Amino acid sequence: MGSKRFLLAGWPLKILGGLLTIPAIVLVTAMATEEKDKDYPDPKEELESFQLADGFEVSLFAAEPMVAKPIQMNWDADGRLWVVSSKAYPHLKTGEEANDKIYVLEDTDGDGKADKSTIFAEGLFTPTGILPGDGGCYVANSTELLHFADTNGDGKADKKRKVLTGFGTADAHHLIHTFRWGPEGTLYFNQSIYIYSHVETPAGIKRLEGGGVWQLRPKDLNLDIYAKGLINPWGLQFDRWGQTFLTDGAGNEGINYAFPGATFVTSPGAERIIRGLNPGQPKHCGLDVISGRHLPESWLGSVITNDFRANRINRFRLEEQGSGYASKQVEDLLWTDHVAFRPVDISVGPDGAIYVADWYNPIIQHGEVDFHDPRRDQQHGRIWRIVAKNRPLVKKPQLTKASVQELLEALKLPEDWTRAQAKQVLKDRGAENVILELKKWVDGLDKNNTDYEHQLLEALWVYQSLDVVNEPLLLRLINAESHQARAAGLRALQLWHNKVANVPALLAKSVADNHPLVRLEAVIALRKTQTAEAAKTALSVLDKPMDEFLDYALWQTTRELEPVWVKRLKTEPDFFGDARKTSFALKSVNNQEAVTQLVQLYQKNQVPEEYSKDVLNSIAKRGQAADLNVLFNMAVEGQAKQEKGVAAQLATLVDAARQRGVKPDKNLNRIASFISSKDEPTAINALQLVGYWRLQEMTSRLTSLIQKGDKDIKRAALGAIATWGDTKAEKLLMDLASGKNPMELRLLATAQLAQVNVTEAARLAVDLLRIMPEQTDVSELFQAFIANKQGAQVLAGTLKAKKIPVNMAKAARLAVQRQVPWHRQKSEDIVLLQQALEAWGGVLPVERMPQQLNSQEIQGLAIQINRGADPIKGEAIFRKSNCVTCHAIGGAGGLIGPDLSSLGTSSPVETIINSILYPTKSIKEGYELQRVVKKDGSEMMGYLVSNGASEVVMRDVTGMSVPVAKSQIDKIEKIPGSLMPAGLTAGLEKEEFMNLVGFLSKLGESGKFRVPTDRYVRRWETVPGNADLAQKISDAGVGGILKANAKTPFKPAYSTVSGHLPIEELPVIKGKSNQQYSFVKFGVEVLSKGNVDLAINSTTGITAWVDQKPIKLADQGVVVDLPQGVHHITLAIDRGVRQKGPLSVHLQDAKNSPAQTRLVMGQ
C-alpha cells in the first residue's frame, strides 16, 4: 500500500503547465479539456497529489523562479545541484532569441530545501546535458559539447571552450544528452535515433548514426562509441562495480544492460541486437542506482527511473543472471494522477535522499501537438526531494576541503555519490599530489575487510582517472576472489591494453573463468589484441555454458577479428580446435569462403543443432551453386530417411533462389519427390522451388495437386506456375481460372494470373465477381491487383465496362478501403478503382461516427468525453474492434503501432481523437513509413526494423517482419504517413466512439487502466473452433489439443489492461457428451532453471500442461521445476464450469528458487 506524506517548505511560488519530450512518445501528447487541462502552477497542489511507497515522504527542494524547465541535473563535490534548463524547447517563436540557462542550486543551511540559486551561464540554445568537472562544467548545447569555467570565483562562468562539435541536430529531443562520469574518469553521454553525428577529433572523424552512448577522455579528446542503438536513451548509470545500465524514453523493454560494443534496437547496420531486461515495461527517463546508509537496506542495488508519461517513478530489482542481469519491476516509489508531473531525471544526492527533476508539463510532445499550443508552459519547473522516514540522513561530506588522505578514506564509504565525487576531486588534485598517498593507502588496506577488493577497485579507478598505469594493482584485481572485481579489472584492462605486459596470457586465463561475467569481459577485451590467436582464445569460451550476452559478445569479437583469423583457418582447418568453435566463427561473418567451409561442416553433421538455423541463413545469403548442391543432396537423403530438418533445408534453397537467383546445378528434378510430402512446410517449399527453378516438366504434377490439394498447397502450386511467367504458364493459369473448376480454385488462379497477364486476370476477375456466391471473401483477389499501380488501373478499366452485383461491389469496395495503404488512397489508380466499384453500388456504409471533424468539433467532443465517457465500456470496444492487433498494451499486442500503455497520461483527449481520425497527421519516431522498391519493379511498404549489411528487415501491415536482400533493392525511401488507415471507427456509434476515447484517455492513470507492476500473463494464444479439432478432442479427450498441436491454428489473444483474460471472449470447442472447452496457452522464458510459480486466480475447471506434460494444479496455481528455455503452458477450460469471468495468471518468484524468468510478450 502507498502512503501520503508531504513536506512543503512554504514557497511563495507558482509552477508550470508546460512541455517537454526529452524522450518522445508514440501516438499523441498530453491531456485535454476541463479537469485534465487545468494548469496547477502551485507546487502545493502537485505535492498533495503525490502517493509514495510505504516509509517515504517527499518535499519541495526548489521551484521557479530558482529553477525553470529542468532537463538534466548533476551534482558537484560541494553538494551543489547543477541543472540545465531550456525555455526554447521545442521551438523559438518568430523574433525570439534563445537564452537557455544553467542553474546552480544550493542548500546552504542543510534544511532539505534550496535557498540559493545562481545562473552560472546563459545564452544557450536547447542545452540537454550538464556535468560538473575539470574546473567547471560540461554542457550539451545543440551540436556542441562545451566547457564553461568560472575563473574569478564569482559563481558565474566567464570562460567558454568548445570541446567538440559536429553532433547531429535533426530532432530537439534527440540531441546529445545524459552526461555521466564513468567510474574510471571517462565522460559518457547519449544521443538518440534521429541524430547522425560526424565529429572531428584529433584521431579523425568519429561517426555515430542513430542512438547510442559516447565515451570521451576529455584530456586527449579520445572519443569512442561505447554502445549503439535504442530509440531515445535518456538514462545512463553505473553500479558500484562499474556495470552499465540504460533506459529508453521511447522503447518498451525497461532496463537495458550495456557493455562495450553492446548494440540495441534501431542501430543502423546492426545484424544482431541485445534485448532489454523488461519486455513490455514502460518508457523511462533518467536512472540511478540505490546505495548508501539512508535508504532501506532492502532497496540497495535496485534502480530507480522515471515513467514520465504515466507520472510515476518506477523501481526495478536487479539480480545477476549468467553474464548479465535479470530485472524485475517492483512497487513504484512515487505516483500521481497529476498530469503535469513529468519526472525527467533522478539522482541520489549527497545526503542520501532521492532528488527528482520535474519538468512539470501537461504536454510532453513536440511532434504531435502544435508548437504554439497555449498549454505549453516554458516558465516552470521544480526539484523534489524524497527521503526515507525515521532513517538518519547522511552527513554531507566536505570533499573539496578534504586532504588527499581523507578523500581516499571516502572511497570506503557505502554511498556511490561520495565515492564518485571523491574520485573527481582526486583527479582535479593531479597525479603529482595524489599518487604517493594513493600507494600508501592501498598498501594499508585491511585485507580481511569484506570490501577489500572493492576498495582496490576504487583505487584502480583513481589511477585510471589520473592516467597513471599500475599493473600490479590491475593484476590483483584480475585475480581477485570476487567475480565482480575480476570482471571490473578486465574492463579496466581495455583502457590499458597496450601498456600492460602479457595480455594474451591474462585473457586466456580469464576466458576460462568459472563466472560468466568474467568470461564476458575477457571476450570483449580480446578485441584489442588483434591476432588470430585472440580469436581462438575467445572461442574457447564455448567450452563453458553460454547465455545470450556472452553469445552476442563472442559473435562481435569474432567479427571484429575476422581479418586476422580467416586466412589462418583456410590453411589450418582445425585451428580453432573443434567443429563447434569453427562453426560459430564461420556463421558469424559475412564471408563467401566461410560459407563453403560451413557447408563442409554441415555435410559432415558437425554443426551443433543450436547453430543450424544461423548456418542455413548464411548459406541462403552467400552460398553458391556448389554449396547449394550439397544442401540439396542432403535434403534428398534426409527425405528418404525421414530425418528432421528437410523443410528447413528446402527453405534455405528457396531463400537463395528468391533473394539472389542462385540455385543448385545438378539433378534439380529430384525436387519432385518432395512436392507430395505429408509435411506441409516441406511440400510448400518444394513447390516454390519448382517455380524458382523453372521446372516446367512438372506441370502435370502441379496440376494434379492444384485439383486435389488443400488451399495452401493449391496456392503454392499456382504460385510456382506464375513464377515461370511465360505463355505456357499464362495459358495454364487461364484454364484453371475458368471453366467448371471450383470457385476457390478459380479465385486463386486469377490472383496468380495477375502477375503474368494483368489484363486477362482483370477480365476473369470481373467475370467471377458477377457469378460468385455472396459471402465469398474477395480480399486476396483484390490484393493481387492493388499490389501495383498497373494492376489497379487495369482492373478499374475492366470494372467500368462490366456491371457487377451490388453486394460484390460493396464487398470489393470495403476490401480496397482496408487493404490500400493511406498514401495510395488518393492516387489516380486507386481513385479510378473506387469510382468503378461505386458506379455499381459499391458505396461504403454511411458513417455512424463522422470521420471528418474540424478543430472546434474535436474540442467539443473532448469536453463531452471527459464529462461522460465510460472507460470500462471503452475497453470492451477497444478489444472488440481488434485495436490490439496493431497496438500493444504492456508489451502484449500488435507491433504495427506504438504501445499505448501510458497514452492517456501523455496525450490530450483532442489529440487522441485527431490521431484516430487523421492517423497521418503526426508520426511517432520509429514508425515512419518506408517504401522499398525492388529491382524487379515490385515494392513493399512498412516500417524499417533493421538495416544490416546484407539485408533490411521491414515490418509489413500484418505486423510480420519481412527480410529483403539488399542485392534485390533498387531504393529505400521515407514516405509520409502511417500504416494505420483512416476510417477505422466509422462503424461505431458516437457513444461507442466516445467510450473508446474515454478508455484511451485513462491509460496510464492509477487504477485498473494502469498496467500493473506484477507480472501477469498478457499475451495468450487461443484455439478457434473447428470440426476437425472437435473430433480429435472427442476421440482423445482434452489432451487431444496437444496431439494436434503442430497443426492447431492458435491465434493471439490478450489480457485486459489490469491483466485478466475474459473467459466469455474465448472460442468454444465441443468435446465428448457435448462438453465444451476453451483452450489457451502462454509462454514463459526460463533464464536459469528452478521452480517457477504460476499463481492462477482460480483453477476451478482448468486442466493444465507444461509443454506436452500434464501438471497437477493446486487451488491457487502451480509450482513447477523447469529447465532453461522457453516453455508453453496450455490450459483447457471446462466451459460448463467456467462460463465467464476473468482468468489471470501471475508469474511469481518461487520461494527459495534460483529460477529467473520472463513472460513471452509481443504479437
LOMARZA-259800 format. One record per residue (C-alpha): y, z, x. Coordinates in steps of 0.1 Angstrom, whole numbers, plus 2048, in hexadecimal, padded with zeros to 3 digits. Layout:
<atoms>
YZX
...
</atoms>
This chain:
<atoms>
800800800
8237F980C
83F81280D
86580F808
87A822821
89C81682B
8B8823843
8DA81383E
8F581A857
91281783F
91D7F484A
93D7E7839
92F7C583C
9267A7828
90879182F
8FC76F82B
8EE756813
8EA738829
8D172483D
8BA71B859
89A70A860
892711883
86E70A879
8726F185D
85F6EF83C
84A6D8828
8546CB807
8746DB7FE
88D6F8805
89A71A7F9
89D7267D5
8B371D7B8
8C772879A
8D174978C
8BD76779B
8AC7527B6
8CD7437C0
8E27627C2
8F07697E4
8EE78E7ED
90579180C
9037B780B
8E97C4824
8E27E280E
8D47CC7F2
8BE7BA80A
8B37DA81A
8A97E97F9
8927CB7F2
87D7D1811
85A7DF80E
8487EB82E
8267F483A
81E819836
82D82D852
84C817859
870817850
88C7FD855
8B17FF85B
8CD7E7863
8D57E3888
8F07C9886
9007B186D
91F79B86A
93979C878
9267AA896
90E78D895
90976E880
8ED75587B
8D5763895
8BC7498A2
8AC7598C0
8B077B8D1
8A578A8F2
8AC7AB904
8BB7B2926
8B17CE93D
8CE7E4930
8BF7E390D
8DA7CB8FF
8CF7B28E6
8DA78E8ED
8DC7788CE
8E27538CD
8F37488AD
8FC72689C
91372187F
9136FB887
8EE6F887C
8E46E186C
9036CB86B
9276CD873
9406C3858
9586A785F
9736B2876
9616D2880
95A6DB8A4
93C6F08AE
9437138B9
9227248BA
91F7458CC
90B75D8E1
90D7818D5
9047A08E9
8FC7BE8D4
8FB7E28E1
8F28038D2
9078198E9
90183A8D9
8DB8368D2
8DC83B8AD
8C881C8A5
8E580589B
8FA7EE8AF
91E7FA8B3
92A7E18CC
92A7BB8C9
9367A48E5
93A77E8E3
92C775905
93274F901
93D7378E6
9447128E2
91F70A8E0
90F6F08CA
8EF6FA8B8
8E17128D2
8BD71B8CB
8B17308E7
8BE74D8FD
8B0762919
8C377A92F
8BA777954
8C576D977
8E777C974
8F076F952
8DD75E936
8CB73D930
8D472A911
8C670C8FF
8E46F88F4
8D76D88E3
8CB6C18FF
8D56D991B
8C76F892C
8E670C937
8EB72C94A
909742943
91575E95A
930779958
93E77B97C
95B793976
9497AD961
95E7AA941
93F7A392C
94777F925
939760936
95175094F
939739960
92371E951
90970A963
8F36ED957
8D06F5962
8BE6D7953
8C76BB93A
8B46A0928
8A26B490D
89E6A28ED
8B56A68CF
8A56938B2
8A56B089B
8BB6CF89A
89F6E8894
8876D88AE
89E6DC8CC
8926F08EA
88F7158DF
87B7358E1
884740904
86D75A915
868767938
844764942
835783954
837771975
85C76A972
85A746965
87073B948
85C72D92A
86B71B90C
85F7058F0
8696E58DF
85D6D58BE
84D6B68B0
86B69E8AE
8796A68D1
87268D8EC
87F69C90D
88468992D
8926A2946
89D69A969
8926B4983
8926B59A9
86D6AB9A6
87468D990
87568696A
86169F955
857693933
84B6A6914
8496918F5
8446A58D5
83E6CA8D3
8346E18F0
83C6FC908
8516F7928
84D70C947
86A70E960
86F71F981
895723981
8987289A6
88C7059B0
88D6F498D
8686EE98E
8626E396A
83F6DF95C
82E6DC93A
81A6FB932
80C6F0910
8106D38F8
8116CE8D3
8186E28B3
8326D889A
84E6F189D
84270D8B4
85D7288B1
8477448BE
83C74B8E2
83176C8F2
81A77A90E
80479890B
8017B3925
7E779E939
7FC77E938
7E976D91C
7FE755907
8027528E2
81773B8CC
8217378A8
82B718895
84771787B
8386F886B
8136FC872
7F870D85E
7E271E877
7F373F87D
7F174C8A1
7E97328BD
7D973B8DE
7E77288FB
7DF724920
7EA70A93A
7E36E892D
7DC6F290A
7E36D78F1
7E86DB8CC
7ED6C78AC
8076AA8AC
8086A68D2
80E6808D8
7F16708EB
7DA68F8E7
7B56868E4
7AB6AA8DF
7BD6C88D1
7B76EE8CE
7B66FE8AC
7CC71C8A2
7BC73E89C
7C5742877
7BE722863
7D1722842
7E973E84D
80E73C849
82872A85E
839742876
85874788A
85C7608A7
8407748B7
83B7958C9
81E7AB8D5
81E7CF8CA
81E7E88E7
82B80A8F1
82B82E8E6
84182C8C8
82C8168B1
80A8218A4
7EC81F8BB
7D980A8A2
7F47EF8A4
7F47EB8CA
7EA7C98D5
7F07B98B3
80A79E8AF
82779D896
83877D88A
84E77186E
84375E850
86775484A
85F73E82C
84F75B819
868775823
85078B836
844797858
81F79185E
8087A4876
7E8797886
7CD7AA899
7C07988B8
79E79C8C7
78E78B8E5
77676F8DB
76575F8F8
77F74F90E
7997528F2
7A27678D5
79B76D8B0
7B877689A
7B7787878
7D578B862
7DA7AF856
7F37C2841
8177B5843
8317CA855
84D7C283D
8507AC81E
86A7A6803
87278F7E6
89678C7F2
8977677F7
8B3768812
89F77D82A
895764845
887776864
88775D880
88277289F
8717948A6
8707AA8C4
8647CD8CE
8847DD8DD
88B7F58F9
8868138E2
8658078D5
8737FD8B3
86E7DA8A5
88D7C58A1
88F7A7889
8A878B88A
8B0782866
8C0760862
8C876B83E
8C874B829
8BA73F808
8B971C817
8A2716835
8A26F0836
8B96D6842
8A36B783A
89C6BE815
8BC6CF80A
8DE6BE80C
8F16C782C
90F6D1816
8FC6E57FC
9147017F3
8F871B7F7
8F671581C
90573382D
912730850
922751854
90976D851
8EB77C863
8DD79E86C
8C47B0883
8AC7C9873
89C7E6885
8797F387B
86B814888
84C828882
85284786F
84C86987F
84585A8A1
85E85F8BE
8708418CB
86F8378EF
88C842905
89E823910
89A821936
8B881B94C
8A87FF960
8C77EF96F
8D181097E
8AE81898A
8A28179AE
8887FF9B9
86E81B9B9
878825996
87580198B
8537FE999
84881E988
85480F967
8397F596C
820810963
830816940
81D80A921
83B7F8912
83A7D2919
8607D1915
8667EA931
84E7DA949
85C7B7943
8807C3948
8777D7967
8697B7976
8887A496E
89E7BE97F
8877BE99E
88A79899F
8B079C99F
8AF7B69BB
89F79B9D1
88079B9E8
8937AAA05
8997CA9F1
8787CC9DF
85A7C09F3
8577DEA0B
8597F79EE
8417E29D9
8277E29F5
82A8089F7
82780C9D2
8087F69D0
7F78099EC
7FF82A9DB
7F18219B9
7D58389AB
7B58249AC
7A583B992
7C0835979
7B382095B
7D280A95E
7CE805984
7C57E0982
7E07D9969
7F97EA981
7ED7D399C
7F37B5986
8167C197E
81C7C39A4
80E7A09A8
82679298E
8437A39A1
8387919C0
8377709AD
85977599E
86677B9C1
85475C9CD
8417709E8
81C76A9ED
8057889EF
7E27799F4
7CF79B9F8
7DE7A89D7
7D47889C6
7B178A9D3
7AE7AE9C7
7B67A39A4
7A07859A4
78479D9AE
78E7B9997
7777CC97F
78C7C3960
78679F954
7AA79E947
7B67A696B
79F78B97A
7AB771961
7CF77A967
7C977798C
7BC754988
7DA74B973
7F075898F
7DC7449A8
7E8724998
80B72C9A3
8007329C7
7E37199C9
7F17089E8
7FA7289F9
7D873B9F8
7BA736A0E
79772BA03
7A17249DF
78170E9D7
76B72C9E0
77F7449CB
77D72D9AD
7587259B2
75174A9AF
76874E991
75973197D
73874597E
749765972
738779956
756778940
76075792F
78675E931
78375F957
76E73F957
78972E942
7A573795B
78F72B978
78870A967
7AE705961
7B770F985
79E6F5993
7B66D9987
7CD6E29A4
7B26DC9BE
7AF6B69B8
78C6B09C8
76B6A49BB
75C6C59C4
7756D69AE
7686C2990
7456CB99A
74E6F099B
7606EE97A
7426DE969
72B6FA976
73B70F95A
7236FE943
707714952
71573093D
71E733917
73B71D90C
75471F8F0
76F7098E2
78A7148FA
774711919
7676F090D
78B6E3909
7966F092B
7786E093C
77E6BF92B
7A26BF936
79A6C995A
77F6AE95C
798694950
7B369E968
79A69D985
78B67C97A
79A667996
78A67C9B1
7676809A3
75F65F991
75864B9B1
7446689BF
72E6689A0
7286439A3
7196469C5
7096689BE
6FC66899A
6EF68B99E
7106989AD
7176B0990
6F46BF991
6E56B8970
6E76A1952
6FA6B993C
7176BC955
71769795B
71768F936
7346A7931
74969794C
741673942
74867991D
769689925
77A66B936
78664992B
773634944
75E61593F
74661D95B
74264094D
73463192D
71961E93F
70E63D951
70F650930
6F963691F
6E063A93B
6DE660935
6DD65A910
6C0642914
6AC65C928
6B367690D
6C668B926
6E568F911
6E66B1901
6E66B08DB
7086C18DA
7176A48ED
7076888DA
7246828C2
73D6808DF
7276698F3
7226518D6
7476518D0
74D6478F4
73462B8F1
74561F8D1
76761E8E2
75D610904
739604905
7325E090D
7165C9902
6FD5D691B
7045FA910
7015F18EC
6E05E08F2
6D26008FF
6DF6138E1
6D15F98C9
6AF5FA8D9
6AF6208D6
6B861D8B1
69B6058AB
68361B8BD
69063A8AB
68C629889
668622891
66264689B
67865487E
68E666897
6AE67788E
6CE66789A
6C7643890
6E4642877
6FC650891
6F16358AA
6F6619891
718628887
7226268AC
7196018AC
72D5FC88C
74C60D89C
7485F78BC
7475D78A6
7625E188E
77B5EF8A8
7755D88C6
75F5BB8BA
7445C48D3
71F5C28CB
6FD5C28DB
6F259F8E6
6CC5A28E3
6B659F8C4
6D05A88AA
6B859F88E
6A65BF893
6C15CF87E
6AD5C2860
6945DF863
6B05F885B
6C05E983C
6A55F5824
6A4618834
6A063581C
6BB647830
6DB63A81F
6F363E83D
6DA62B853
6D860E839
6FD60C834
70460B859
6EA5F085D
6FA5DB841
71C5DE851
70D5D2872
6FE5B4861
7215AB857
7325B2878
7165A188C
718583874
6F258286D
6F4569851
6CF562853
6CA584841
6DC577822
6BD57980C
6B659D816
6DA5A680E
6D85947EC
6B95A77E3
6C95C97EC
6E85BF7D8
6D35BA7B9
6BE5D97BD
6D05F37D2
6E760F7C7
70C60A7C5
7146157E9
6F85FE7F7
7055E17E1
7295E77EE
71D5E7812
7095C880F
7255B57FD
73D5C2818
7265B3833
727591822
74D59381E
74F59B844
74057984B
75E56983B
75254583A
74C52D81D
727537819
73255B815
74D5517FD
73553D7E7
71B5597E7
7355737DD
74255D7C2
71F5597B4
71957E7B4
73B5847A3
73356D786
71756276F
70057C75F
70159577B
7075B9770
72C5C376C
72A5DD789
71E5C27A1
7385A9795
7545C279B
7475CB7BD
7435A67C7
76559C7BB
7755B97CF
7645AC7EE
76C5887E7
7915917E8
78E59480E
780570810
79155C7F5
7AB56F7E3
7B35537CA
78F5507BD
78C5767BE
7AB5797A8
79E55F78F
77D57278C
78E59478A
7A358976D
78557A75B
77359C760
7915AF752
78E59A733
76A5A372C
7625C473C
75A5E4728
7785F871F
770617735
769603755
77A611774
7905F5782
79F60979F
7885FB7BA
78E5D87AE
7B45DB7AE
7B35EC7D0
7A45CD7DF
7C25B97D4
7DE5D17DA
7D35D87FE
7EA5BC809
8075A87FB
7F55877F7
7DA5977E2
7F25A77CB
8075877C7
7E95717C0
7DB58A7A6
7FD58D795
7FF567792
7DC564784
7E258076B
802570760
7EF551755
7D2563743
7D457D729
7BF59C72D
7B85B8713
7D35D270E
7BB5EF718
7B25DD738
7D75D673F
7DF5FB73B
7C2606751
7CC5EE76C
7F15F776A
7E761C76E
7D161378C
7EE60079D
80561D797
7ED6367A7
7E16207C4
80060F7D0
8146247EA
83762C7DE
8476167F9
8365F77E9
83D6007C5
85D5EB7C6
8515D07DC
8505AD7CD
82A5A97CC
8255CA7BA
8415C47A2
8325A3799
8105B3793
8205CF77E
8325B5769
8135A0764
8005BE757
81C5CA741
81F5A7732
7FC5AD723
8035D0717
7FD5E3737
81A5FB732
81861E741
81763A727
83864771C
843663732
83F684721
85269573E
86F67F748
86C67576D
890669772
8A9686770
8CC68977E
8D86A6792
8E76B8775
8C76B4761
8B36C277E
8CA6DF782
8C86E775D
8A26E475E
8A16FC77B
8B4716767
89B71374B
87E717763
88C736772
892745750
87273D73E
85772B752
83473A752
826738776
80374376A
801725753
81171076F
7F5718787
7DC70C76E
7EF6EC76B
7F16E9791
7CB6EC793
7C46D5775
7DC6BB782
7C86BA7A3
7E86C17B8
7D16D37D0
7C06B37DA
7E06AA7ED
7EF6CD7F5
7DE6EB803
7E770F7FA
7DC729814
7CD70D829
7B570280F
7BB6E17FE
7C66BD805
7D66B2825
7EC696817
8096AD810
8166CD820
8076EF819
8196FF7FC
812724802
83672E806
8477127F3
8587297DA
8687407F3
875723808
87F7097EE
89970A7D2
88B7027AF
8A06E37AC
8936D77CE
86F6DB7C2
8786C77A3
8876AC7B9
8696AB7D0
8526A57B3
86768B7A1
87467A7C1
85A6817DC
8696687F5
88B6797F6
882691812
865692829
8576B083B
8516AC861
82E6A0868
82D68D847
84066E84F
82F64F842
82263785D
81661385A
7FB607871
7FA5E1873
7DA5D3882
7D75B3895
7C25A4879
7E05A8862
7D25C584E
7E55E584C
7E2609842
7FA624838
7F764983E
802666854
7FC66587A
7E4681882
7E06798A7
7EA65E8C0
7D165E8DC
7CB6488FA
7B36308E9
7B76368C3
7CE6438A9
7C265888C
7D365486B
7D066984B
7CE65282E
7D6657809
7B5668803
7BB68281E
7A0673834
7A666F85A
7A164A864
79F641889
7AD61F893
7A76118B5
7C86098C7
7B85E88D2
7BA5DD8AD
7DE5E88A7
7FB5D08A7
8155EA8A0
81B60D892
83C614880
84B63086C
855626849
86963A830
85764D815
83966280D
81565E802
81E6737E4
82465A7C7
83F65F7AD
836665789
81A67D78D
828695773
83167B759
813684743
81D6A9741
8316B8724
8526C672F
8466E972A
8286E2741
83F6D375B
8556F275A
83770975D
82A6F477B
84B6F778D
84D71C783
82C721795
83770E7B3
8587217B5
8447427B6
82E7387D3
8337517F0
84276C7DB
83178E7DA
8157927C2
7FA77A7B5
80D75B7C2
80D7657E6
7EE75C7FA
7DD77D803
7DA788827
7B5790820
79D774828
791767806
77D748803
79672D7F9
78470D7FF
7647077EB
74D6EA7E3
73D6E67C1
7236CF7B2
72C6B9794
7116B677B
6FA69877A
6D869176B
6C568D78C
6D16AF799
6CA6C0778
6A66B277A
6A16BF79D
6AD6E2792
6976E1774
6796D878B
6806EE7A8
69770A79A
6BA7127A7
6AD70D7CB
6AB6E87C3
6CF6E67CC
6C66EB7F0
6AA6D37F0
6C26B97E2
6DD6C47FA
6DE6A6810
6E768F7F3
6F86A87DC
71B69B7D5
72E6BB7DC
7536B97D4
76F6D07DF
77C6EC7CA
7977067D2
79F72A7CA
7BF7357B8
7DC7427CD
7CF7657CA
7AC75B7D7
7977587B7
78273A7AC
783737786
75E73477B
76772275B
77570576F
7546FE780
73C6E2774
71C6ED763
6F96E076A
6DB6E7753
6BB6F4761
69A6FF751
69B70B72E
6BF70072A
6CB719744
6ED70F751
6F9713775
71770C78A
7137087B0
72E70E7CA
72C7117F0
74571A80B
74571B831
74873784A
74C73086F
73C74C884
74E74D8A6
7387698B4
7177728A5
711792891
7127A086E
72978E856
7367A1837
73C78C817
74A7A17FB
7467927D9
75A79F7BB
73A79E7A6
7177927AF
70B79278B
6F9772783
6FC7647A7
6E07587BE
6EA7517E2
6DE73F801
6EC73D825
6E671A831
6C4715820
6B7738822
6B974F803
6CB770807
6CA78F7F2
6EB79A7E3
6F57BE7DE
70D7C77C2
72C7C07D7
7207A47ED
70B7A080C
70B7A8831
6F778E844
6F0789869
6FC766874
6FA754895
7187418A3
721721891
72C71586E
717722851
71871882D
713731811
7077237F0
70A7367D0
6F872E7AF
70B73D792
6F7743772
710738757
6FD74973C
70676A74E
72876075D
739748744
75C74D751
772764766
77B76578B
7637617A8
77176E7CA
7607717EC
772786806
76878182B
76A7A483A
7627B385C
7407C285A
73E7E6867
7347E988C
72F7C388F
73A7AE8AC
73C78F895
75D77C895
761764878
77874C867
77673A846
773714845
793707836
7A36E582F
79C6C9817
</atoms>
